[in-house]
Amino acid sequence: MKAILAMVIVAVLCTACSTVLKQADAKMAAEDYSGALVLYTEYLQTNPQSSQAERARATSVALKRLLASQVELDRVQREHANRQVDVNRLKGEVAKLRADLERLRNIDLHEGRAK
């Protein structure tokens, strides 16, 4: 009787573990990388020696790197956008300076003819 109860408990636990791994895989396929990472981590905490642990561990490492890369990309894109604003502002200043220069040149030409 105890053996049967133990087998039932193991079967239930394996099914639950398999469900967590399937959910993690589904989140990964749906590009919910943060959610997938949480589930892979949960799976590894409860099943560190399972046959799927190495795959879950490798996937977790890859997801951590991917998420870190996305954070870095967002930072670089914000920095680029800020620099683009500066470039546009400087282009406007250059255009105003060119217009001022052209007006001064015209004034000089006009005064040179008047003499």
C-alpha positions as CSV (number, residue, x, y, z in Angstrom):
1,M,0.0,0.0,0.0
2,K,2.8,2.4,0.9
3,A,4.6,1.6,-2.4
4,I,1.5,2.4,-4.4
5,L,1.0,5.7,-2.5
6,A,4.6,6.6,-3.1
7,M,4.2,5.9,-6.8
8,V,1.1,8.0,-7.0
9,I,2.8,10.9,-5.3
10,V,5.8,10.6,-7.6
11,A,3.5,10.5,-10.7
12,V,1.6,13.6,-9.5
13,L,4.8,15.5,-8.8
14,C,6.2,14.5,-12.2
15,T,3.1,15.7,-13.9
16,A,3.2,19.0,-12.1
17,C,6.9,19.4,-13.0
18,S,6.1,18.6,-16.6
19,T,3.3,21.1,-16.5
20,V,5.6,23.9,-15.2
21,L,8.2,23.0,-18.0
22,K,5.4,23.0,-20.6
23,Q,4.2,26.4,-19.4
24,A,7.7,27.8,-19.5
25,D,8.1,26.5,-23.0
26,A,4.8,28.1,-24.0
27,K,5.8,31.4,-22.6
28,M,9.1,31.2,-24.4
29,A,7.3,30.5,-27.7
30,A,5.0,33.4,-27.0
31,E,8.1,35.6,-26.5
32,D,7.2,36.2,-22.8
33,Y,10.8,35.8,-21.8
34,S,10.5,37.2,-18.3
35,G,7.6,34.9,-17.5
36,A,9.4,31.9,-19.1
37,L,12.5,32.6,-17.0
38,V,10.4,32.6,-13.8
39,L,9.0,29.2,-14.7
40,Y,12.3,27.7,-15.7
41,T,13.8,28.9,-12.4
42,E,10.8,27.4,-10.5
43,Y,11.2,24.1,-12.4
44,L,15.0,24.0,-11.6
45,Q,14.3,24.7,-7.9
46,T,11.9,21.8,-7.6
47,N,13.7,19.4,-10.0
48,P,17.4,20.1,-10.1
49,Q,18.2,16.5,-11.0
50,S,15.5,15.8,-13.5
51,S,16.2,14.7,-17.1
52,Q,15.1,18.1,-18.4
53,A,17.1,20.1,-15.8
54,E,20.1,20.7,-18.1
55,R,17.8,22.0,-20.9
56,A,16.0,24.2,-18.4
57,R,19.3,25.5,-17.0
58,A,20.7,26.3,-20.4
59,T,17.5,28.0,-21.5
60,S,17.5,30.0,-18.3
61,V,21.1,31.2,-18.9
62,A,20.2,32.1,-22.5
63,L,17.1,34.0,-21.3
64,K,19.0,35.9,-18.7
65,R,21.5,37.0,-21.4
66,L,18.7,37.9,-23.8
67,L,16.9,40.0,-21.2
68,A,20.1,41.8,-20.2
69,S,20.8,42.5,-23.9
70,Q,17.3,43.9,-24.3
71,V,17.9,46.2,-21.3
72,E,21.2,47.4,-22.8
73,L,19.5,47.9,-26.2
74,D,16.8,50.0,-24.7
75,R,19.5,52.1,-22.9
76,V,21.4,52.6,-26.1
77,Q,18.3,53.5,-28.1
78,R,17.3,56.1,-25.5
79,E,20.9,57.5,-25.6
80,H,20.7,57.6,-29.4
81,A,17.3,59.4,-29.3
82,N,18.8,62.0,-26.9
83,R,21.7,62.5,-29.2
84,Q,19.4,62.8,-32.2
85,V,17.6,65.6,-30.4
86,D,20.9,67.3,-29.9
87,V,21.8,66.9,-33.6
88,N,18.5,68.3,-34.7
89,R,18.9,71.3,-32.3
90,L,22.4,71.9,-33.7
91,K,21.2,71.7,-37.3
92,G,18.7,74.4,-36.5
93,E,21.4,76.5,-34.9
94,V,23.6,76.0,-38.0
95,A,20.8,77.0,-40.3
96,K,20.2,80.2,-38.2
97,L,23.9,81.0,-38.3
98,R,24.1,80.5,-42.0
99,A,21.1,82.8,-42.5
100,D,22.8,85.4,-40.2
101,L,26.0,85.1,-42.2
102,E,24.1,85.5,-45.5
103,R,22.4,88.7,-44.1
104,L,25.7,90.1,-43.0
105,R,27.3,89.3,-46.4
106,N,24.4,91.1,-48.1
107,I,24.8,94.1,-45.8
108,D,28.5,94.2,-46.6
109,L,27.8,93.9,-50.3
110,H,25.2,96.6,-50.1
111,E,27.5,99.0,-48.2
112,G,30.3,98.2,-50.5
113,R,28.2,99.3,-53.5
114,A,27.1,102.4,-51.7
115,K,30.6,103.7,-51.2
